[in-house]
Amino acid sequence: MIPSPASPPEAGRSASELLDDLVEQFPGEKVSVGALIDQLDSRAHGVLLLVLALPMCIPNVPGISTIFGVLMLAPALQMVFGSRRLVLPKRVREWEVDATALRRTLQMATPTLKRLEYLIKPRLSVLTRFPLTIGVGLQTLLMALILILPIPFANWPPGMTVAMTALALLQRDGILMLITIPAAAASVASVYLGTRVGIAVINNLIEWGQSLLAGFS
């Protein structure tokens, strides 16, 4: 029998309240992935995805999209297979992230989240439950793969998509879950455009270099 995804963490508590609690859990300079997973695992996939997605939405947290994209693969696959627990290799659990940057990201995002939460409420909750979460997991898997790719300016759209997905899971908001579909499409489009721009820039640099060398010959 396939288990259904975990139920919303600490019923009655908002996502912003859960993030406020999380900020206080890691007072040091570094936090291991294992410690972060252990703290969040009992609070459902939604909180973990939200924590991983928020740094992608804040411009001043550089260099972690690949790591956090890899970490998103786990909850995405768990949703596809309907599993409650997150199981990661020991080597991945030992990875460390900057706890200061993580706290700063959560603190920056929480005020905006509090202003938005009154719009997010339980409705069409069947769209946030298994087996429909198989599709949600596949969509999140695609967003995670986009974040892993080194494409300039392509982190924000998939990061926002995953953040919306996380909030929809946490608050059982099926309307918000439906909105993630066009958001995911926009993320794919951003990858295409980012790739085209990157290729065009590289080609222009190559042509400029060749013309420069030709001028000296």
C-alpha positions as CSV (number, residue, x, y, z in Angstrom):
1,M,0.0,0.0,0.0
2,I,1.4,3.4,-1.0
3,P,1.4,5.9,1.9
4,S,-0.1,9.3,1.3
5,P,2.0,12.4,1.7
6,A,2.4,13.9,5.2
7,S,-0.4,16.0,6.5
8,P,0.1,19.8,7.1
9,P,2.5,20.5,9.9
10,E,1.1,21.7,13.2
11,A,-2.4,22.3,12.1
12,G,-3.6,25.9,12.7
13,R,-0.1,27.4,12.4
14,S,0.8,29.5,9.4
15,A,3.9,29.1,7.3
16,S,5.3,32.4,8.5
17,E,5.1,31.2,12.1
18,L,6.8,27.9,11.2
19,L,9.6,29.9,9.5
20,D,10.0,32.2,12.6
21,D,10.5,29.1,14.7
22,L,13.0,27.7,12.2
23,V,15.2,30.9,12.4
24,E,15.7,30.2,16.1
25,Q,16.7,26.6,15.6
26,F,20.1,27.2,13.9
27,P,22.0,30.0,15.8
28,G,25.5,29.0,14.5
29,E,27.4,30.0,11.4
30,K,26.8,26.7,9.6
31,V,24.1,24.1,9.4
32,S,24.3,20.6,7.9
33,V,21.8,19.4,5.4
34,G,21.1,16.5,7.8
35,A,20.2,18.8,10.7
36,L,18.0,20.9,8.4
37,I,16.2,17.8,7.1
38,D,15.8,16.3,10.6
39,Q,14.2,19.6,11.8
40,L,11.9,19.9,8.9
41,D,11.0,16.3,8.0
42,S,8.3,16.0,10.7
43,R,6.8,19.2,9.3
44,A,6.0,17.9,5.9
45,H,7.3,18.4,2.4
46,G,5.8,21.9,2.1
47,V,8.0,23.5,4.8
48,L,11.2,21.9,3.3
49,L,10.4,23.1,-0.2
50,L,9.6,26.6,1.1
51,V,12.9,26.8,2.9
52,L,14.8,25.6,-0.2
53,A,12.9,27.9,-2.6
54,L,13.1,31.2,-0.7
55,P,16.8,31.7,-1.2
56,M,16.1,31.4,-5.0
57,C,13.7,34.4,-4.7
58,I,16.1,36.7,-2.9
59,P,18.8,38.2,-5.2
60,N,21.4,38.7,-2.4
61,V,21.9,35.0,-1.6
62,P,24.3,33.9,-4.4
63,G,25.9,30.6,-5.3
64,I,23.5,28.1,-3.7
65,S,21.0,27.4,-6.5
66,T,22.8,24.2,-7.6
67,I,23.0,22.8,-4.0
68,F,19.4,23.7,-3.1
69,G,18.2,22.4,-6.5
70,V,19.8,19.1,-5.8
71,L,18.1,19.1,-2.4
72,M,14.7,19.8,-4.0
73,L,15.0,16.5,-5.9
74,A,14.4,14.5,-2.7
75,P,11.0,16.0,-1.7
76,A,10.0,16.1,-5.3
77,L,10.7,12.4,-5.7
78,Q,9.0,11.6,-2.4
79,M,5.8,13.3,-3.6
80,V,5.9,11.3,-6.8
81,F,6.2,8.0,-4.9
82,G,3.9,9.1,-2.0
83,S,6.5,8.7,0.7
84,R,6.4,10.5,4.0
85,R,10.1,10.4,5.0
86,L,13.0,12.0,3.3
87,V,16.0,9.6,2.9
88,L,19.3,11.1,1.8
89,P,22.8,9.6,1.3
90,K,25.1,10.2,4.3
91,R,27.4,12.3,2.1
92,V,24.6,14.7,1.2
93,R,23.5,14.9,4.8
94,E,27.0,16.1,5.7
95,W,26.8,19.1,3.3
96,E,26.9,22.4,5.1
97,V,25.1,25.7,4.1
98,D,25.6,29.2,5.5
99,A,23.2,29.4,8.4
100,T,23.6,33.2,8.5
101,A,22.5,33.5,4.9
102,L,19.6,31.1,5.5
103,R,18.4,33.0,8.5
104,R,18.7,36.3,6.6
105,T,16.6,34.9,3.8
106,L,13.9,33.6,6.0
107,Q,13.8,36.9,7.9
108,M,13.5,38.9,4.7
109,A,10.8,36.7,3.3
110,T,8.6,36.3,6.4
111,P,7.1,39.9,6.4
112,T,6.0,39.5,2.8
113,L,4.7,36.0,3.5
114,K,2.6,37.3,6.4
115,R,1.0,39.9,4.1
116,L,0.2,37.2,1.5
117,E,-1.1,34.6,3.9
118,Y,-4.6,36.0,4.2
119,L,-5.0,35.2,0.5
120,I,-3.9,31.6,0.9
121,K,-6.5,29.3,2.5
122,P,-7.8,25.7,2.2
123,R,-9.9,25.3,-1.0
124,L,-10.1,22.6,-3.6
125,S,-7.7,20.7,-1.2
126,V,-8.1,17.5,-3.3
127,L,-5.6,19.1,-5.7
128,T,-2.9,19.1,-2.9
129,R,-3.4,15.5,-1.9
130,F,-2.1,12.1,-3.2
131,P,-2.4,10.9,-5.9
132,L,-2.6,14.3,-7.6
133,T,0.6,15.2,-5.8
134,I,2.3,12.9,-8.2
135,G,1.9,15.6,-10.9
136,V,3.0,18.2,-8.3
137,G,6.1,16.2,-7.6
138,L,7.0,15.9,-11.3
139,Q,6.5,19.6,-11.8
140,T,8.7,20.3,-8.8
141,L,11.3,17.9,-10.1
142,L,11.5,19.9,-13.4
143,M,11.9,23.1,-11.4
144,A,14.7,21.6,-9.4
145,L,16.5,20.5,-12.5
146,I,16.2,24.0,-13.9
147,L,17.8,25.4,-10.7
148,I,20.7,23.0,-11.0
149,L,21.5,24.2,-14.5
150,P,24.1,27.1,-14.6
151,I,21.8,29.4,-16.6
152,P,22.1,33.2,-15.9
153,F,19.0,34.9,-14.5
154,A,17.0,31.7,-14.6
155,N,16.7,31.0,-10.8
156,W,13.9,33.4,-9.8
157,P,11.0,31.9,-11.9
158,P,11.5,28.3,-10.8
159,G,12.2,29.5,-7.2
160,M,8.9,31.4,-7.1
161,T,7.1,28.4,-8.6
162,V,8.4,26.0,-5.9
163,A,7.6,28.6,-3.2
164,M,4.0,28.8,-4.4
165,T,3.9,25.0,-4.6
166,A,5.1,24.8,-1.0
167,L,2.6,27.3,0.3
168,A,-0.2,25.4,-1.6
169,L,0.8,22.2,0.1
170,L,1.1,23.7,3.5
171,Q,-2.3,25.5,3.4
172,R,-4.1,22.9,1.2
173,D,-4.8,25.6,-1.4
174,G,-5.8,24.0,-4.7
175,I,-6.4,27.4,-6.4
176,L,-2.8,28.4,-5.7
177,M,-1.6,24.9,-6.8
178,L,-3.3,25.5,-10.2
179,I,-1.5,28.9,-10.5
180,T,1.8,27.1,-10.2
181,I,1.2,25.4,-13.6
182,P,1.5,28.6,-15.7
183,A,4.3,29.7,-13.4
184,A,6.2,26.5,-14.2
185,A,5.6,27.1,-17.9
186,A,7.1,30.6,-17.5
187,S,10.1,29.0,-15.7
188,V,10.7,26.7,-18.7
189,A,10.4,29.7,-21.0
190,S,13.0,31.6,-18.9
191,V,15.4,28.7,-19.4
192,Y,14.9,28.8,-23.1
193,L,15.4,32.6,-23.3
194,G,18.3,32.5,-20.9
195,T,20.0,29.9,-23.0
196,R,19.4,31.8,-26.2
197,V,20.8,35.0,-24.7
198,G,23.8,33.2,-23.3
199,I,24.6,31.6,-26.6
200,A,24.2,34.9,-28.4
201,V,26.6,36.6,-26.0
202,I,29.2,33.9,-26.4
203,N,28.9,34.0,-30.2
204,N,29.3,37.8,-30.2
205,L,32.4,37.5,-27.9
206,I,33.9,34.9,-30.2
207,E,33.2,37.0,-33.3
208,W,34.6,40.1,-31.6
209,G,37.7,38.1,-30.6
210,Q,38.2,36.8,-34.1
211,S,37.8,40.3,-35.6
212,L,40.3,41.6,-33.1
213,L,42.8,39.0,-34.0
214,A,42.3,39.6,-37.6
215,G,43.0,43.3,-37.2
216,F,46.5,42.4,-35.7
217,S,47.3,39.9,-38.5
